[in-house]
């Protein structure tokens, strides 16, 4: 009998689970005090970084 | 004649017009010349000393501001050659021309991505004066950096780059570093981590050595991707154990995608990727030719598309590119490639289609999905950060 492939949660499910544990609603951005602070290095070159360094604010 | 977004042609999707886009990054190539000769460089004309004229620069800015595409902020990235190989006086004139546009001081952030070897006190004074952001390209300690980053006579450039870095630090100018990860890097995560922590820099972005443009092979090609994963994992664990002294771009992007996924969304709610949205990034070469999508496409020519130059600022407004036959084909393929990603990749929501240039140079078509680059630079960092957060939050399987 073939072993059943392991059911692995999707990336989206894993992100949702983390956000839930952190108390962030589906539509909620983090507030100060969330324990994972985001920081973008300056001038991290073109292309590969630019979609992260420029935000649609 | 000026254009405005309201006069734009509709794209093929009835709901999608260029009105939904604003310009995030303007890459300007003051000259294709580079004073050094890294063996993995993708730039095709880096021995050419052609230089952008002030007329072309002024026209570029005129096209940008008349377009109505300028949003809250535009990053003007001076690159596609070594920007500091152009004399300081050129920038003094260029910046004064740019500052004559009413919105420029408020909207524009100037950025140099430099090899750092030509930095001197005058450059530091200029960087201070105009509040220019600067990133340096340093691959790690000398024996790694000098493996690929050499002068034309074959000498290493590490000492010169570090002299530039030191000068920035002495002048109180913060900077980030981009480090290319090549085959020689993969066995030395400790040395690379210790080196960058010791430098006291703001942060580092890792770029794997890519097959792109003039660089038609990568030293990473024979390496199993597992080695890249092990490298990234080791660096992450060293950083965590030390209390995260080093801000590493790939991990920070992944963390942001988890914690603050709304910071970078398009009007349709999907991840907004500058490289796959036409006109979100405009790339202008020293002759005024302009392109969009990945900056690495600027100046490249291929049998498939002939050219990625979709217009010239001297004769065309930015929206003219939508009428260019090559653009139509590229855009159709980029969109089809995005649809493939959306259907086939579980990382779609945290990526938005990655980099078209990597798709083209790795897979032979923009109409393709996963690449070595996205596996190493998007998927692996995301997996590592997810596993770390799950562990710290008690969410392990």
Boltz contact constraints between the chains, C-beta under 6 A:
constraints:
  - contact:
      token1: [A, 10]
      token2: [B, 346]
      max_distance: 6.0
  - contact:
      token1: [A, 11]
      token2: [B, 346]
      max_distance: 6.0
  - contact:
      token1: [A, 11]
      token2: [B, 347]
      max_distance: 6.0
  - contact:
      token1: [A, 12]
      token2: [B, 349]
      max_distance: 6.0
  - contact:
      token1: [A, 14]
      token2: [B, 386]
      max_distance: 6.0
  - contact:
      token1: [A, 15]
      token2: [B, 258]
      max_distance: 6.0
  - contact:
      token1: [A, 17]
      token2: [B, 395]
      max_distance: 6.0
  - contact:
      token1: [A, 18]
      token2: [B, 258]
      max_distance: 6.0
  - contact:
      token1: [A, 18]
      token2: [B, 389]
      max_distance: 6.0
  - contact:
      token1: [A, 21]
      token2: [B, 393]
      max_distance: 6.0
  - contact:
      token1: [A, 29]
      token2: [B, 260]
      max_distance: 6.0
  - contact:
      token1: [A, 29]
      token2: [B, 262]
      max_distance: 6.0
  - contact:
      token1: [A, 30]
      token2: [B, 259]
      max_distance: 6.0
  - contact:
      token1: [A, 30]
      token2: [B, 260]
      max_distance: 6.0
  - contact:
      token1: [A, 36]
      token2: [B, 255]
      max_distance: 6.0
  - contact:
      token1: [A, 36]
      token2: [B, 259]
      max_distance: 6.0
  - contact:
      token1: [A, 38]
      token2: [B, 252]
      max_distance: 6.0
  - contact:
      token1: [A, 38]
      token2: [B, 256]
      max_distance: 6.0
  - contact:
      token1: [A, 39]
      token2: [B, 247]
      max_distance: 6.0
  - contact:
      token1: [A, 39]
      token2: [B, 252]
      max_distance: 6.0
  - contact:
      token1: [A, 41]
      token2: [B, 176]
      max_distance: 6.0
  - contact:
      token1: [A, 41]
      token2: [B, 202]
      max_distance: 6.0
  - contact:
      token1: [A, 41]
      token2: [B, 203]
      max_distance: 6.0
  - contact:
      token1: [A, 41]
      token2: [B, 205]
      max_distance: 6.0
  - contact:
      token1: [A, 41]
      token2: [B, 247]
      max_distance: 6.0
  - contact:
      token1: [A, 41]
      token2: [B, 249]
      max_distance: 6.0
  - contact:
      token1: [A, 42]
      token2: [B, 133]
      max_distance: 6.0
  - contact:
      token1: [A, 42]
      token2: [B, 176]
      max_distance: 6.0
  - contact:
      token1: [A, 42]
      token2: [B, 202]
      max_distance: 6.0
  - contact:
      token1: [A, 43]
      token2: [B, 111]
      max_distance: 6.0
  - contact:
      token1: [A, 43]
      token2: [B, 113]
      max_distance: 6.0
  - contact:
      token1: [A, 43]
      token2: [B, 133]
      max_distance: 6.0
  - contact:
      token1: [A, 43]
      token2: [B, 134]
      max_distance: 6.0
  - contact:
      token1: [A, 43]
      token2: [B, 135]
      max_distance: 6.0
  - contact:
      token1: [A, 43]
      token2: [B, 176]
      max_distance: 6.0
  - contact:
      token1: [A, 44]
      token2: [B, 135]
      max_distance: 6.0
  - contact:
      token1: [A, 44]
      token2: [B, 176]
      max_distance: 6.0
  - contact:
      token1: [A, 44]
      token2: [B, 178]
      max_distance: 6.0
  - contact:
      token1: [A, 44]
      token2: [B, 205]
      max_distance: 6.0
  - contact:
      token1: [A, 44]
      token2: [B, 249]
      max_distance: 6.0
  - contact:
      token1: [A, 45]
      token2: [B, 113]
      max_distance: 6.0
  - contact:
      token1: [A, 45]
      token2: [B, 178]
      max_distance: 6.0
  - contact:
      token1: [A, 46]
      token2: [B, 27]
      max_distance: 6.0
  - contact:
      token1: [A, 46]
      token2: [B, 77]
      max_distance: 6.0
  - contact:
      token1: [A, 46]
      token2: [B, 79]
      max_distance: 6.0
  - contact:
      token1: [A, 46]
      token2: [B, 295]
      max_distance: 6.0
  - contact:
      token1: [A, 47]
      token2: [B, 294]
      max_distance: 6.0
  - contact:
      token1: [A, 47]
      token2: [B, 295]
      max_distance: 6.0
  - contact:
      token1: [A, 47]
      token2: [B, 296]
      max_distance: 6.0
  - contact:
      token1: [A, 48]
      token2: [B, 207]
      max_distance: 6.0
  - contact:
      token1: [A, 49]
      token2: [B, 205]
      max_distance: 6.0
  - contact:
      token1: [A, 50]
      token2: [B, 25]
      max_distance: 6.0
  - contact:
      token1: [A, 50]
      token2: [B, 274]
      max_distance: 6.0
  - contact:
      token1: [A, 51]
      token2: [B, 273]
      max_distance: 6.0
  - contact:
      token1: [A, 51]
      token2: [B, 274]
      max_distance: 6.0
  - contact:
      token1: [A, 52]
      token2: [B, 253]
      max_distance: 6.0
  - contact:
      token1: [A, 54]
      token2: [B, 24]
      max_distance: 6.0
  - contact:
      token1: [A, 54]
      token2: [B, 25]
      max_distance: 6.0
  - contact:
      token1: [A, 54]
      token2: [B, 75]
      max_distance: 6.0
  - contact:
      token1: [A, 55]
      token2: [B, 263]
      max_distance: 6.0
  - contact:
      token1: [A, 55]
      token2: [B, 264]
      max_distance: 6.0
  - contact:
      token1: [A, 56]
      token2: [B, 272]
      max_distance: 6.0
  - contact:
      token1: [A, 57]
      token2: [B, 72]
      max_distance: 6.0
